[in-house]
Amino acid sequence: MIMPWLIRLNIGKIGKKYALHHSKELLEAIGVKEGDLIVYYVEKGKLNVNHLINPFKYTLNAKSELKQSLEEIEKFSTRL
């Protein structure tokens, strides 16, 4: 029987100056692309790695739910 967590088990390497080298497959599994930021933290003696989502990229890619047009916003701001 194959354990589900074993599918994403990968071995990395500690490089010079303690740089962490991960496999491409492991980083793709958490949605990381080249140039993205990741967050490391230790919890209960284990190293955790999370993808840090850039809020600006997220905002640009998110579907806008803005219901007012730019003209309406401009009219409102001129009244202030």
Phi and psi in radians as a Rosetta constraint file:
Dihedral C 1 N 2 CA 2 C 2 CIRCULARHARMONIC -1.603 0.35
Dihedral N 2 CA 2 C 2 N 3 CIRCULARHARMONIC 2.235 0.35
Dihedral C 2 N 3 CA 3 C 3 CIRCULARHARMONIC -1.332 0.35
Dihedral N 3 CA 3 C 3 N 4 CIRCULARHARMONIC 2.357 0.35
Dihedral C 3 N 4 CA 4 C 4 CIRCULARHARMONIC -1.002 0.35
Dihedral N 4 CA 4 C 4 N 5 CIRCULARHARMONIC -0.655 0.35
Dihedral C 4 N 5 CA 5 C 5 CIRCULARHARMONIC -1.240 0.35
Dihedral N 5 CA 5 C 5 N 6 CIRCULARHARMONIC -0.364 0.35
Dihedral C 5 N 6 CA 6 C 6 CIRCULARHARMONIC -1.278 0.35
Dihedral N 6 CA 6 C 6 N 7 CIRCULARHARMONIC -0.401 0.35
Dihedral C 6 N 7 CA 7 C 7 CIRCULARHARMONIC -1.069 0.35
Dihedral N 7 CA 7 C 7 N 8 CIRCULARHARMONIC -0.632 0.35
Dihedral C 7 N 8 CA 8 C 8 CIRCULARHARMONIC -1.763 0.35
Dihedral N 8 CA 8 C 8 N 9 CIRCULARHARMONIC 0.283 0.35
Dihedral C 8 N 9 CA 9 C 9 CIRCULARHARMONIC -1.356 0.35
Dihedral N 9 CA 9 C 9 N 10 CIRCULARHARMONIC 2.138 0.35
Dihedral C 9 N 10 CA 10 C 10 CIRCULARHARMONIC -2.342 0.35
Dihedral N 10 CA 10 C 10 N 11 CIRCULARHARMONIC 2.728 0.35
Dihedral C 10 N 11 CA 11 C 11 CIRCULARHARMONIC -1.883 0.35
Dihedral N 11 CA 11 C 11 N 12 CIRCULARHARMONIC 2.291 0.35
Dihedral C 11 N 12 CA 12 C 12 CIRCULARHARMONIC -1.921 0.35
Dihedral N 12 CA 12 C 12 N 13 CIRCULARHARMONIC -2.975 0.35
Dihedral C 12 N 13 CA 13 C 13 CIRCULARHARMONIC -2.501 0.35
Dihedral N 13 CA 13 C 13 N 14 CIRCULARHARMONIC 2.522 0.35
Dihedral C 13 N 14 CA 14 C 14 CIRCULARHARMONIC -1.647 0.35
Dihedral N 14 CA 14 C 14 N 15 CIRCULARHARMONIC 2.119 0.35
Dihedral C 14 N 15 CA 15 C 15 CIRCULARHARMONIC -1.741 0.35
Dihedral N 15 CA 15 C 15 N 16 CIRCULARHARMONIC -2.863 0.35
Dihedral C 15 N 16 CA 16 C 16 CIRCULARHARMONIC -1.067 0.35
Dihedral N 16 CA 16 C 16 N 17 CIRCULARHARMONIC 2.558 0.35
Dihedral C 16 N 17 CA 17 C 17 CIRCULARHARMONIC 0.981 0.35
Dihedral N 17 CA 17 C 17 N 18 CIRCULARHARMONIC 0.522 0.35
Dihedral C 17 N 18 CA 18 C 18 CIRCULARHARMONIC 1.077 0.35
Dihedral N 18 CA 18 C 18 N 19 CIRCULARHARMONIC 0.473 0.35
Dihedral C 18 N 19 CA 19 C 19 CIRCULARHARMONIC -1.162 0.35
Dihedral N 19 CA 19 C 19 N 20 CIRCULARHARMONIC 2.385 0.35
Dihedral C 19 N 20 CA 20 C 20 CIRCULARHARMONIC -1.640 0.35
Dihedral N 20 CA 20 C 20 N 21 CIRCULARHARMONIC 2.184 0.35
Dihedral C 20 N 21 CA 21 C 21 CIRCULARHARMONIC -1.939 0.35
Dihedral N 21 CA 21 C 21 N 22 CIRCULARHARMONIC 2.040 0.35
Dihedral C 21 N 22 CA 22 C 22 CIRCULARHARMONIC -1.852 0.35
Dihedral N 22 CA 22 C 22 N 23 CIRCULARHARMONIC 2.800 0.35
Dihedral C 22 N 23 CA 23 C 23 CIRCULARHARMONIC -1.364 0.35
Dihedral N 23 CA 23 C 23 N 24 CIRCULARHARMONIC 2.665 0.35
Dihedral C 23 N 24 CA 24 C 24 CIRCULARHARMONIC -1.043 0.35
Dihedral N 24 CA 24 C 24 N 25 CIRCULARHARMONIC -0.710 0.35
Dihedral C 24 N 25 CA 25 C 25 CIRCULARHARMONIC -1.083 0.35
Dihedral N 25 CA 25 C 25 N 26 CIRCULARHARMONIC -0.687 0.35
Dihedral C 25 N 26 CA 26 C 26 CIRCULARHARMONIC -1.136 0.35
Dihedral N 26 CA 26 C 26 N 27 CIRCULARHARMONIC -0.790 0.35
Dihedral C 26 N 27 CA 27 C 27 CIRCULARHARMONIC -1.214 0.35
Dihedral N 27 CA 27 C 27 N 28 CIRCULARHARMONIC -0.620 0.35
Dihedral C 27 N 28 CA 28 C 28 CIRCULARHARMONIC -1.134 0.35
Dihedral N 28 CA 28 C 28 N 29 CIRCULARHARMONIC -0.535 0.35
Dihedral C 28 N 29 CA 29 C 29 CIRCULARHARMONIC -1.131 0.35
Dihedral N 29 CA 29 C 29 N 30 CIRCULARHARMONIC -0.471 0.35
Dihedral C 29 N 30 CA 30 C 30 CIRCULARHARMONIC -1.788 0.35
Dihedral N 30 CA 30 C 30 N 31 CIRCULARHARMONIC 0.151 0.35
Dihedral C 30 N 31 CA 31 C 31 CIRCULARHARMONIC 1.431 0.35
Dihedral N 31 CA 31 C 31 N 32 CIRCULARHARMONIC 0.384 0.35
Dihedral C 31 N 32 CA 32 C 32 CIRCULARHARMONIC -1.553 0.35
Dihedral N 32 CA 32 C 32 N 33 CIRCULARHARMONIC 2.385 0.35
Dihedral C 32 N 33 CA 33 C 33 CIRCULARHARMONIC -2.056 0.35
Dihedral N 33 CA 33 C 33 N 34 CIRCULARHARMONIC 2.886 0.35
Dihedral C 33 N 34 CA 34 C 34 CIRCULARHARMONIC -1.007 0.35
Dihedral N 34 CA 34 C 34 N 35 CIRCULARHARMONIC 2.287 0.35
Dihedral C 34 N 35 CA 35 C 35 CIRCULARHARMONIC 1.642 0.35
Dihedral N 35 CA 35 C 35 N 36 CIRCULARHARMONIC -0.236 0.35
Dihedral C 35 N 36 CA 36 C 36 CIRCULARHARMONIC -1.267 0.35
Dihedral N 36 CA 36 C 36 N 37 CIRCULARHARMONIC 2.805 0.35
Dihedral C 36 N 37 CA 37 C 37 CIRCULARHARMONIC -1.746 0.35
Dihedral N 37 CA 37 C 37 N 38 CIRCULARHARMONIC 2.546 0.35
Dihedral C 37 N 38 CA 38 C 38 CIRCULARHARMONIC -2.219 0.35
Dihedral N 38 CA 38 C 38 N 39 CIRCULARHARMONIC 2.703 0.35
Dihedral C 38 N 39 CA 39 C 39 CIRCULARHARMONIC -1.994 0.35
Dihedral N 39 CA 39 C 39 N 40 CIRCULARHARMONIC 2.266 0.35
Dihedral C 39 N 40 CA 40 C 40 CIRCULARHARMONIC -1.834 0.35
Dihedral N 40 CA 40 C 40 N 41 CIRCULARHARMONIC 2.425 0.35
Dihedral C 40 N 41 CA 41 C 41 CIRCULARHARMONIC -2.645 0.35
Dihedral N 41 CA 41 C 41 N 42 CIRCULARHARMONIC 2.676 0.35
Dihedral C 41 N 42 CA 42 C 42 CIRCULARHARMONIC -1.852 0.35
Dihedral N 42 CA 42 C 42 N 43 CIRCULARHARMONIC 2.270 0.35
Dihedral C 42 N 43 CA 43 C 43 CIRCULARHARMONIC -2.419 0.35
Dihedral N 43 CA 43 C 43 N 44 CIRCULARHARMONIC 2.147 0.35
Dihedral C 43 N 44 CA 44 C 44 CIRCULARHARMONIC 0.924 0.35
Dihedral N 44 CA 44 C 44 N 45 CIRCULARHARMONIC 0.709 0.35
Dihedral C 44 N 45 CA 45 C 45 CIRCULARHARMONIC 1.372 0.35
Dihedral N 45 CA 45 C 45 N 46 CIRCULARHARMONIC 0.154 0.35
Dihedral C 45 N 46 CA 46 C 46 CIRCULARHARMONIC -2.067 0.35
Dihedral N 46 CA 46 C 46 N 47 CIRCULARHARMONIC 2.459 0.35
Dihedral C 46 N 47 CA 47 C 47 CIRCULARHARMONIC -1.469 0.35
Dihedral N 47 CA 47 C 47 N 48 CIRCULARHARMONIC 2.195 0.35
Dihedral C 47 N 48 CA 48 C 48 CIRCULARHARMONIC -1.960 0.35
Dihedral N 48 CA 48 C 48 N 49 CIRCULARHARMONIC 2.524 0.35
Dihedral C 48 N 49 CA 49 C 49 CIRCULARHARMONIC -2.208 0.35
Dihedral N 49 CA 49 C 49 N 50 CIRCULARHARMONIC 2.196 0.35
Dihedral C 49 N 50 CA 50 C 50 CIRCULARHARMONIC -2.231 0.35
Dihedral N 50 CA 50 C 50 N 51 CIRCULARHARMONIC 2.576 0.35
Dihedral C 50 N 51 CA 51 C 51 CIRCULARHARMONIC -1.338 0.35
Dihedral N 51 CA 51 C 51 N 52 CIRCULARHARMONIC 2.192 0.35
Dihedral C 51 N 52 CA 52 C 52 CIRCULARHARMONIC -1.602 0.35
Dihedral N 52 CA 52 C 52 N 53 CIRCULARHARMONIC 1.995 0.35
Dihedral C 52 N 53 CA 53 C 53 CIRCULARHARMONIC -1.464 0.35
Dihedral N 53 CA 53 C 53 N 54 CIRCULARHARMONIC 2.191 0.35
Dihedral C 53 N 54 CA 54 C 54 CIRCULARHARMONIC -1.240 0.35
Dihedral N 54 CA 54 C 54 N 55 CIRCULARHARMONIC 2.074 0.35
Dihedral C 54 N 55 CA 55 C 55 CIRCULARHARMONIC -1.103 0.35
Dihedral N 55 CA 55 C 55 N 56 CIRCULARHARMONIC -0.507 0.35
Dihedral C 55 N 56 CA 56 C 56 CIRCULARHARMONIC -1.241 0.35
Dihedral N 56 CA 56 C 56 N 57 CIRCULARHARMONIC -0.760 0.35
Dihedral C 56 N 57 CA 57 C 57 CIRCULARHARMONIC -1.143 0.35
Dihedral N 57 CA 57 C 57 N 58 CIRCULARHARMONIC -0.680 0.35
Dihedral C 57 N 58 CA 58 C 58 CIRCULARHARMONIC -1.085 0.35
Dihedral N 58 CA 58 C 58 N 59 CIRCULARHARMONIC -0.773 0.35
Dihedral C 58 N 59 CA 59 C 59 CIRCULARHARMONIC -1.122 0.35
Dihedral N 59 CA 59 C 59 N 60 CIRCULARHARMONIC -0.723 0.35
Dihedral C 59 N 60 CA 60 C 60 CIRCULARHARMONIC -1.161 0.35
Dihedral N 60 CA 60 C 60 N 61 CIRCULARHARMONIC -0.587 0.35
Dihedral C 60 N 61 CA 61 C 61 CIRCULARHARMONIC -1.564 0.35
Dihedral N 61 CA 61 C 61 N 62 CIRCULARHARMONIC -0.256 0.35
Dihedral C 61 N 62 CA 62 C 62 CIRCULARHARMONIC -1.316 0.35
Dihedral N 62 CA 62 C 62 N 63 CIRCULARHARMONIC 2.642 0.35
Dihedral C 62 N 63 CA 63 C 63 CIRCULARHARMONIC -1.285 0.35
Dihedral N 63 CA 63 C 63 N 64 CIRCULARHARMONIC 2.303 0.35
Dihedral C 63 N 64 CA 64 C 64 CIRCULARHARMONIC -1.336 0.35
Dihedral N 64 CA 64 C 64 N 65 CIRCULARHARMONIC 2.352 0.35
Dihedral C 64 N 65 CA 65 C 65 CIRCULARHARMONIC -1.972 0.35
Dihedral N 65 CA 65 C 65 N 66 CIRCULARHARMONIC 0.338 0.35
Dihedral C 65 N 66 CA 66 C 66 CIRCULARHARMONIC -1.226 0.35
Dihedral N 66 CA 66 C 66 N 67 CIRCULARHARMONIC 2.179 0.35
Dihedral C 66 N 67 CA 67 C 67 CIRCULARHARMONIC -1.729 0.35
Dihedral N 67 CA 67 C 67 N 68 CIRCULARHARMONIC -0.182 0.35
Dihedral C 67 N 68 CA 68 C 68 CIRCULARHARMONIC -1.757 0.35
Dihedral N 68 CA 68 C 68 N 69 CIRCULARHARMONIC 2.531 0.35
Dihedral C 68 N 69 CA 69 C 69 CIRCULARHARMONIC -1.416 0.35
Dihedral N 69 CA 69 C 69 N 70 CIRCULARHARMONIC 2.896 0.35
Dihedral C 69 N 70 CA 70 C 70 CIRCULARHARMONIC -1.105 0.35
Dihedral N 70 CA 70 C 70 N 71 CIRCULARHARMONIC -0.608 0.35
Dihedral C 70 N 71 CA 71 C 71 CIRCULARHARMONIC -1.111 0.35
Dihedral N 71 CA 71 C 71 N 72 CIRCULARHARMONIC -0.733 0.35
Dihedral C 71 N 72 CA 72 C 72 CIRCULARHARMONIC -1.112 0.35
Dihedral N 72 CA 72 C 72 N 73 CIRCULARHARMONIC -0.689 0.35
Dihedral C 72 N 73 CA 73 C 73 CIRCULARHARMONIC -1.158 0.35
Dihedral N 73 CA 73 C 73 N 74 CIRCULARHARMONIC -0.715 0.35
Dihedral C 73 N 74 CA 74 C 74 CIRCULARHARMONIC -1.135 0.35
Dihedral N 74 CA 74 C 74 N 75 CIRCULARHARMONIC -0.735 0.35
Dihedral C 74 N 75 CA 75 C 75 CIRCULARHARMONIC -1.074 0.35
Dihedral N 75 CA 75 C 75 N 76 CIRCULARHARMONIC -0.733 0.35
Dihedral C 75 N 76 CA 76 C 76 CIRCULARHARMONIC -1.137 0.35
Dihedral N 76 CA 76 C 76 N 77 CIRCULARHARMONIC -0.741 0.35
Dihedral C 76 N 77 CA 77 C 77 CIRCULARHARMONIC -1.199 0.35
Dihedral N 77 CA 77 C 77 N 78 CIRCULARHARMONIC -0.504 0.35
Dihedral C 77 N 78 CA 78 C 78 CIRCULARHARMONIC -1.280 0.35
Dihedral N 78 CA 78 C 78 N 79 CIRCULARHARMONIC -0.359 0.35
Dihedral C 78 N 79 CA 79 C 79 CIRCULARHARMONIC -1.400 0.35
Dihedral N 79 CA 79 C 79 N 80 CIRCULARHARMONIC -0.243 0.35
